[in-house]
Amino acid sequence: MNLESRGLPSGFVASQEFVDAAAAQGKSLGIKPASVFVAHPIQDRTDTEMAELAQHSIDAITALIYSK
């Protein structure tokens, strides 16, 4: 919210496990932040698996900034 209020496009990336939590938090704060949700879980993935997740999500993540 802080970045957006200063005119800086922003958003967040989280795993799909947090879709409902993100919606609830956004509602409680009165905001609808741009977001990208990736496959869950994250913490036990290898570097190669993380690179694949990033590769599959890069267009959506880039769009968080450039679509504003």
C-alpha positions in Angstrom: 0.0 0.0 0.0 2.8 2.3 0.9 4.5 1.9 -2.5 1.2 2.3 -4.4 0.4 5.5 -2.5 3.7 6.9 -3.7 2.9 6.0 -7.3 5.1 2.9 -7.5 3.4 -0.1 -9.0 3.5 -3.1 -6.7 2.1 -6.4 -5.8 3.0 -9.6 -4.1 3.8 -13.3 -4.8 2.7 -16.0 -2.5 1.9 -19.7 -2.7 -1.7 -20.9 -3.5 -2.1 -21.9 0.1 -2.5 -18.2 1.0 -5.2 -17.2 -1.5 -7.9 -17.0 1.2 -5.7 -15.4 3.8 -4.6 -12.7 1.3 -8.2 -11.9 0.4 -9.2 -11.7 4.1 -6.2 -9.4 4.8 -6.9 -7.2 1.8 -10.6 -6.9 2.8 -9.7 -6.0 6.4 -7.3 -3.3 5.1 -9.7 -2.1 2.4 -7.3 -2.8 -0.4 -7.1 -5.2 -3.4 -3.4 -5.6 -4.1 -2.1 -7.1 -7.3 -1.0 -10.7 -6.7 0.4 -13.8 -8.2 -0.1 -17.2 -6.6 2.3 -20.0 -7.3 2.1 -23.7 -6.6 2.4 -24.8 -2.9 4.6 -25.7 -1.1 7.6 -23.6 -1.5 10.0 -24.3 1.3 11.0 -27.9 0.4 11.7 -27.2 -3.3 15.1 -27.6 -4.9 16.7 -24.7 -6.7 15.8 -26.2 -10.0 12.1 -26.5 -9.0 12.1 -22.9 -7.8 13.6 -21.8 -11.1 10.8 -23.7 -12.9 8.1 -22.0 -10.7 9.7 -18.6 -11.5 9.8 -19.4 -15.2 6.1 -20.4 -15.3 5.2 -17.2 -13.3 7.5 -14.6 -14.8 4.9 -13.1 -17.2 2.3 -12.7 -14.4 4.9 -11.3 -12.0 6.1 -8.8 -14.6 2.5 -7.8 -15.3 2.2 -6.8 -11.6 4.4 -3.8 -12.5 3.9 -3.1 -16.1 0.1 -3.4 -16.3 -0.5 -0.4 -14.0 
